[in-house]
Amino acid sequence: KTLGPEARKRLQVLQSLDDLGVGFRLALQDMEIRGAGNLLGKDQSGQVNTVGYELYSRILKDAVVQLRRKKAKQTDTSELPEVDPEMQTGFPAHIPVAYIPDVAERLLLYQKLIELTTVQDAAAVKEEIEDRFGQLPDEVIILLELMALRAFLKRSAITKLSYRSGEVQFAFHTDVEIAVDVVRETIAEFAGRLQLAQSGQLRLKLPQDQVDTPADLHLEVDSVVRRLLPEAS
């Protein structure tokens, strides 16, 4: 009768642990009961269960990555800035409910796609989805190609990209430095297809009937970026 609510929770956890892996589960349950607290200190504050252990772990991982990148930038000034690119392409891309009915499965796959960093990562996820759920519908193929394009934009520090009427416009982060001579040479190489707007955006006219998918668009933009920023390719 004198036990508090947290003590009762701990007893219930202890009673339920009777198989392999109990140590990890006990530590996890205890953290959820008392809160995650200060990562490197002795304070125990906050409740991890208010956001969930998975989301808490992801936030913690992102924070550690950010700190490492800040430290790396102090020693490597050539590193491109991190961006979250904005894309407007008009391609219909999603995971149909008829293909994967389970909401949780679809959300997990969307999360995996957002975290892609290379075309190779996209190919691996494509193989995984096809192995688990069967032949990919067109919408999922387009989604994979768009996420591969997004990963490329992030790696190239391109903040925004829009595609319409046979023309693609894109802009680099303001911290990206490209020599004027390199820009002029690149524009000359594309023989009138590439222009630099006053806003700083690059406008690339695309070959007619040659851009039908995000993968085609990816190749066209990459052909420009390779000349402007060889280190991003």
Salt bridges, closest charged atoms under 4 A:
GLU6 OE1 - ARG10 NH1 3.71
ASP19 OD1 - ARG25 NH1 2.96
ASP30 OD1 - ARG10 NE 3.03
ASP30 OD2 - ARG34 NE 2.78
GLU54 OE2 - ARG58 NH2 3.32
GLU82 OE1 - ARG69 NH1 2.73
ASP84 OD1 - ARG150 NH2 2.68
GLU105 OE1 - ARG132 NH2 2.73
GLU128 OE2 - LYS112 NZ 2.75
GLU128 OE2 - ARG132 NH1 3.55
ASP175 OD2 - HIS173 ND1 3.79
GLU189 OE1 - ARG227 NE 2.53
GLU220 OE1 - ARG193 NH1 3.80
ASP222 OD2 - ARG226 NE 2.61
